[in-house]
Amino acid sequence: MLSRTADHLFWMSRYTERAENTARLLDVNYQTGLLPQSDAVAQVGWQSLLSISELSGAYTKRYGSVEASKVMDFMVKDESNPSSILSCLAAARENARAVRGTLTTEVWETQNQTWLEVKRMLKAGEFERDPAQFFEWVKFRSHLSRGVTVGTMLIDEALHFMRLGTFLERSDNTARLLDVKFQAVQSDFYGTANGRDYENDFYHWSAILRSVSGFEIYRKVYRDVIKPERVADLLILRPDMPRSLHASLNEVVGNLRLVASDTGSETVRRAGKLRSELQFARIDEILNTGLHAFLTQFLDRVNDLGTHISREFLVPTTD
């Protein structure tokens, strides 16, 4: 397969997944914002969302003070923000258009219809009327895109590059969510009562789990009250949790091996090493050594892995 074609397929899927993850992050912040809390606490939540996406500087330069409505506009429909939902869906559609001949008609029409529909919805003010419903729509369109892709595409290199983009992006976004939200909601895993509002904590942890479609899975797996260390275990180490770091790296490694001519290449080796560390890690060891340090290192290594994938398979990025 031509590297340029692989590049378009890879980034089409990454941008679609990024739009979904942005919707998930905004939705959890919007829902937790409805809980009783001070203005200062609410503002920290929106600041953390910008921090997750590394957009604090760009936002401040354009909007100044952090306000919920402004952050929502910036992350949903601001075309100057390359990570906004509108920008991501536009980029996904453009990448799909560039390789339209490689895609099935159903895949192309799904991407194109999503782009046309999101423009219509934003113009009609549907986002402002019901943000939660809009975020659900974005998630649904991403699910539809993946389903149509798996259901209609030939199982060949094109599909493998698309899956590779999806799960590399997912691992990055799950790690970012975990890192920022754990610091914001719970500074001490093993603290005593100390006046904490545990009922409020429950709703925040529930919202975080719901943001990755993990609330029902948590109940099924642990059958217990929500505990921070188990949330971390579920979203980092469980290979059967679809949005966990371990599950995402399983998919990355599997698809890399299918497209690599040399299964002993440096890119495959790095992906396999990262996956094996997740496979044999224990959550108590991760928490004892520091969750933030672990996730920061993970993000650095995922970014490095993306660079190696670009160099070996895709159109090289200019430094």
C-alpha positions as CSV (number, residue, x, y, z in Angstrom):
1,M,0.0,0.0,0.0
2,L,1.2,3.5,-0.8
3,S,2.4,5.4,2.3
4,R,0.2,8.4,1.4
5,T,-2.9,6.2,1.3
6,A,-2.0,4.5,4.6
7,D,-1.5,8.0,6.1
8,H,-4.9,9.2,5.1
9,L,-6.6,6.1,6.4
10,F,-4.7,6.3,9.7
11,W,-5.5,9.9,10.3
12,M,-9.2,9.6,9.2
13,S,-9.7,7.1,12.0
14,R,-7.6,9.1,14.5
15,Y,-9.6,12.2,13.9
16,T,-12.9,10.4,14.2
17,E,-11.8,8.8,17.5
18,R,-10.5,12.2,18.7
19,A,-13.9,13.8,18.0
20,E,-15.6,11.1,20.1
21,N,-13.2,11.4,22.9
22,T,-13.5,15.2,23.0
23,A,-17.3,14.7,23.2
24,R,-16.8,12.3,26.1
25,L,-14.6,14.7,28.0
26,L,-17.0,17.6,27.5
27,D,-19.9,15.5,28.5
28,V,-18.4,14.4,31.8
29,N,-17.5,18.0,32.6
30,Y,-20.9,19.2,31.7
31,Q,-22.6,16.5,33.8
32,T,-20.3,17.0,36.8
33,G,-20.9,20.8,36.4
34,L,-24.6,20.1,37.3
35,L,-23.6,18.8,40.7
36,P,-23.6,21.1,43.7
37,Q,-20.1,22.8,43.8
38,S,-18.5,26.1,44.2
39,D,-17.6,28.3,41.2
40,A,-13.9,27.8,41.9
41,V,-14.2,24.0,41.8
42,A,-16.2,24.1,38.6
43,Q,-13.6,26.3,37.0
44,V,-10.8,23.9,37.9
45,G,-12.8,21.2,36.1
46,W,-12.9,23.2,32.9
47,Q,-9.2,24.2,33.2
48,S,-8.3,20.5,33.6
49,L,-10.2,19.7,30.4
50,L,-8.1,22.3,28.5
51,S,-5.0,20.8,30.2
52,I,-5.9,17.3,29.0
53,S,-5.9,18.5,25.4
54,E,-2.8,20.7,25.9
55,L,-4.9,23.7,24.7
56,S,-4.7,26.0,27.8
57,G,-2.4,28.5,26.0
58,A,-4.5,28.6,22.8
59,Y,-7.7,29.0,24.7
60,T,-6.4,31.8,27.0
61,K,-5.0,33.7,24.0
62,R,-8.3,33.6,22.2
63,Y,-10.9,33.8,25.1
64,G,-9.1,35.0,28.2
65,S,-10.8,33.8,31.4
66,V,-12.0,30.2,31.7
67,E,-15.8,30.0,31.5
68,A,-17.9,26.9,30.9
69,S,-19.7,28.3,27.8
70,K,-16.5,29.6,26.2
71,V,-14.6,26.3,26.8
72,M,-17.6,24.4,25.3
73,D,-17.6,26.7,22.2
74,F,-13.8,26.4,21.8
75,M,-13.9,22.6,22.1
76,V,-17.0,22.0,19.9
77,K,-17.2,24.5,17.1
78,D,-14.1,26.8,17.0
79,E,-12.5,26.1,13.6
80,S,-9.3,27.8,14.8
81,N,-8.9,25.0,17.3
82,P,-7.6,21.9,15.4
83,S,-8.8,19.6,18.2
84,S,-12.4,20.9,18.3
85,I,-15.1,18.4,17.4
86,L,-15.9,20.4,14.2
87,S,-12.3,20.5,13.1
88,C,-11.8,16.8,13.8
89,L,-14.8,15.8,11.8
90,A,-13.7,18.1,9.0
91,A,-10.2,16.6,9.0
92,A,-11.7,13.0,9.1
93,R,-13.9,13.8,6.1
94,E,-11.0,15.4,4.1
95,N,-8.8,12.4,4.7
96,A,-11.6,10.1,3.7
97,R,-12.2,12.1,0.5
98,A,-8.5,11.8,-0.4
99,V,-8.7,8.0,-0.4
100,R,-12.4,7.6,-1.5
101,G,-11.5,4.9,-4.0
102,T,-10.0,2.8,-1.2
103,L,-13.1,3.0,1.0
104,T,-16.4,1.3,0.5
105,T,-19.3,3.5,-0.4
106,E,-20.8,3.0,3.0
107,V,-17.7,4.2,4.8
108,W,-17.4,7.3,2.7
109,E,-21.1,8.1,3.0
110,T,-20.9,7.8,6.7
111,Q,-18.0,10.2,7.0
112,N,-19.5,12.6,4.6
113,Q,-23.0,12.6,6.2
114,T,-21.5,13.1,9.6
115,W,-19.7,16.2,8.4
116,L,-22.8,17.6,6.6
117,E,-25.0,16.9,9.6
118,V,-22.7,18.4,12.3
119,K,-22.6,21.7,10.2
120,R,-26.4,21.7,10.0
121,M,-26.8,21.0,13.8
122,L,-24.3,23.7,14.8
123,K,-25.9,26.3,12.5
124,A,-29.4,25.4,13.8
125,G,-28.2,25.9,17.4
126,E,-28.9,22.3,18.5
127,F,-25.7,22.2,20.5
128,E,-26.7,25.2,22.7
129,R,-30.2,23.8,23.2
130,D,-29.1,20.4,24.5
131,P,-25.3,19.9,24.8
132,A,-25.7,16.4,26.3
133,Q,-27.8,15.2,23.3
134,F,-25.2,16.7,20.9
135,F,-22.4,14.8,22.6
136,E,-24.4,11.6,22.4
137,W,-24.8,12.2,18.7
138,V,-21.1,12.6,18.2
139,K,-20.4,9.4,20.0
140,F,-23.0,7.5,18.0
141,R,-21.6,8.7,14.7
142,S,-18.1,7.5,15.8
143,H,-19.6,4.1,16.8
144,L,-21.4,4.0,13.4
145,S,-18.2,4.8,11.5
146,R,-16.3,2.0,13.2
147,G,-19.1,-0.5,12.7
148,V,-19.5,0.3,9.0
149,T,-15.8,0.1,8.6
150,V,-15.5,-3.4,10.2
151,G,-18.7,-4.5,8.5
152,T,-18.0,-3.5,4.9
153,M,-14.2,-3.2,4.4
154,L,-12.0,-6.0,3.1
155,I,-9.8,-7.3,5.9
156,D,-6.6,-6.1,4.4
157,E,-3.9,-3.4,5.1
158,A,-6.4,-0.5,4.6
159,L,-8.5,-1.8,7.5
160,H,-5.5,-2.5,9.7
161,F,-4.2,1.1,9.3
162,M,-7.6,2.4,10.2
163,R,-7.8,0.3,13.3
164,L,-4.2,1.3,14.2
165,G,-5.2,4.9,14.1
166,T,-8.3,4.4,16.2
167,F,-6.6,2.5,19.0
168,L,-3.5,4.6,19.2
169,E,-5.7,7.7,19.6
170,R,-7.9,5.9,22.2
171,S,-4.9,4.9,24.4
172,D,-3.7,8.5,24.3
173,N,-7.0,10.0,25.3
174,T,-7.8,7.5,28.0
175,A,-4.4,8.2,29.6
176,R,-5.0,11.9,29.5
177,L,-8.4,11.6,31.0
178,L,-7.1,9.4,33.8
179,D,-4.2,11.7,34.6
180,V,-6.0,14.9,34.9
181,K,-9.3,13.6,36.5
182,F,-7.5,11.6,39.2
183,Q,-5.5,14.6,40.2
184,A,-8.6,16.8,40.2
185,V,-11.0,14.5,42.1
186,Q,-8.9,12.5,44.5
187,S,-5.6,13.7,45.7
188,D,-5.1,10.8,48.2
189,F,-6.3,7.3,47.4
190,Y,-5.9,6.0,50.9
191,G,-6.8,9.0,53.0
192,T,-9.3,8.8,55.9
193,A,-12.5,10.7,56.3
194,N,-10.9,14.1,56.8
195,G,-14.1,15.8,56.1
196,R,-14.4,14.5,52.5
197,D,-17.7,14.5,50.8
198,Y,-17.9,10.9,49.8
199,E,-21.3,11.1,48.3
200,N,-20.1,13.9,46.0
201,D,-17.0,11.8,45.2
202,F,-19.3,8.9,44.1
203,Y,-21.0,11.1,41.5
204,H,-17.6,12.4,40.2
205,W,-16.2,8.9,39.9
206,S,-19.4,7.7,38.3
207,A,-19.2,10.5,35.7
208,I,-15.6,9.6,34.9
209,L,-16.6,6.0,34.3
210,R,-19.5,7.0,32.2
211,S,-17.2,9.2,30.1
212,V,-15.5,6.0,28.9
213,S,-18.7,3.8,28.9
214,G,-17.3,2.0,31.9
215,F,-19.9,2.5,34.7
216,E,-21.9,-0.7,33.9
217,I,-18.7,-2.6,33.2
218,Y,-17.3,-1.6,36.6
219,R,-20.5,-2.8,38.4
220,K,-20.3,-6.1,36.5
221,V,-16.6,-6.7,37.2
222,Y,-16.2,-5.5,40.8
223,R,-19.8,-5.6,42.2
224,D,-18.8,-3.1,44.9
225,V,-18.9,0.6,45.6
226,I,-16.7,2.7,43.3
227,K,-13.1,2.9,44.6
228,P,-10.5,5.0,42.9
229,E,-7.9,2.2,42.8
230,R,-10.4,-0.1,41.0
231,V,-11.3,2.7,38.5
232,A,-7.5,2.9,37.8
233,D,-7.2,-0.9,37.4
234,L,-10.2,-1.0,35.1
235,L,-9.1,1.8,32.8
236,I,-5.4,0.9,32.8
237,L,-4.9,-2.9,33.1
238,R,-8.1,-4.7,32.3
239,P,-7.6,-6.3,28.8
240,D,-11.4,-6.9,28.5
241,M,-12.3,-3.2,29.1
242,P,-12.7,-1.8,25.5
243,R,-11.3,1.6,26.3
244,S,-8.5,0.6,28.7
245,L,-4.8,1.2,28.0
246,H,-4.2,-2.5,27.9
247,A,-7.0,-3.3,25.5
248,S,-6.0,-0.4,23.2
249,L,-2.3,-1.5,23.1
250,N,-3.5,-5.1,22.3
251,E,-5.2,-3.7,19.2
252,V,-2.2,-1.5,18.3
253,V,0.3,-4.4,18.5
254,G,-2.0,-6.8,16.6
255,N,-2.6,-4.4,13.7
256,L,1.1,-3.4,13.6
257,R,2.1,-7.0,13.2
258,L,-0.3,-7.4,10.3
259,V,1.1,-4.4,8.3
260,A,4.8,-4.8,9.2
261,S,7.0,-6.6,6.7
262,D,9.5,-7.1,9.5
263,T,7.9,-8.2,12.7
264,G,11.2,-7.5,14.4
265,S,11.2,-3.8,13.5
266,E,11.9,-1.1,16.1
267,T,8.3,0.1,15.9
268,V,6.8,-3.3,16.6
269,R,9.4,-3.9,19.4
270,R,8.4,-0.6,21.1
271,A,4.7,-1.3,20.8
272,G,5.2,-4.9,22.1
273,K,7.3,-3.8,25.1
274,L,4.7,-1.2,26.1
275,R,1.9,-3.7,25.8
276,S,3.9,-6.3,27.8
277,E,4.4,-3.9,30.7
278,L,0.7,-3.3,30.9
279,Q,0.1,-7.0,30.7
280,F,2.2,-7.9,33.7
281,A,1.8,-4.7,35.8
282,R,-0.2,-4.6,39.1
283,I,-2.3,-1.6,40.0
284,D,-0.9,-1.4,43.6
285,E,2.6,-1.1,42.2
286,I,1.6,1.6,39.8
287,L,-0.1,3.6,42.6
288,N,2.8,3.2,45.0
289,T,5.3,4.5,42.5
290,G,2.9,7.3,41.4
291,L,0.0,7.3,39.0
292,H,0.9,10.7,37.5
293,A,4.4,9.6,36.7
294,F,3.2,6.3,35.2
295,L,0.7,8.1,32.9
296,T,3.1,10.8,31.9
297,Q,5.6,8.3,30.8
298,F,2.9,6.3,29.0
299,L,1.8,9.3,27.1
300,D,5.4,10.1,26.1
301,R,5.9,6.5,24.9
302,V,2.6,6.5,22.9
303,N,3.7,9.8,21.3
304,D,7.0,8.3,20.5
305,L,5.3,5.2,19.1
306,G,3.2,7.4,16.8
307,T,6.3,9.0,15.5
308,H,7.9,5.7,14.7
309,I,4.7,4.5,12.9
310,S,4.8,7.6,10.8
311,R,8.4,7.1,9.9
312,E,8.1,3.4,9.0
313,F,4.7,3.3,7.3
314,L,3.2,6.7,6.7
315,V,4.1,10.1,5.1
316,P,7.0,11.3,7.3
317,T,6.2,14.4,9.3
318,T,8.7,17.3,9.0
319,D,10.5,18.2,12.2
